[in-house]
Amino acid sequence: MSEIKADTRLAKVVHVADSGFAPGPVEVVINRGILEGVNPGDRFLVFGIGPHIFEPDTGEDLGKLELVRGQGEVVHVQEHLATIRTLERRRTRPAKRIIRETARPWWNNPNAPSNVIEEELSPEIEVPFESVQLGDFAKPI
């Protein structure tokens, strides 16, 4: 029995949401839910299994390589299923700072200082899970 099958904390990816026009899926579904202790907001590392790795000098078996697909957060949970949405974001352009004054009602003193609102916009996109596929694993982080 492999070390992956022996770890009961691991969930399996049972559905990969269609990304539509995006470069990849931003949501996956795992086979764990409320009855297995999964709650909204829980975070998971989603990964596939790569080759067996051996220590080159001693030949010691170091185990199978985990191929990280991404990190995600549970956004929806059912009895035996949970939907995980990617947590990773990438900026699409530099942040933009916006400064604006709020409008004063006519009854306010025109000589009174105005209210200034400062906002920083940081345009970001969700980074999809990388090469995720059915049967990949998810473990709590």
Summary of the structure (lengths in Angstrom):
residues: 141
radius of gyration: 23.1
end to end distance: 24.2
largest distance: 83.1
contacts: 349
relative contact order: 0.30
helix: 5%
strand: 47%
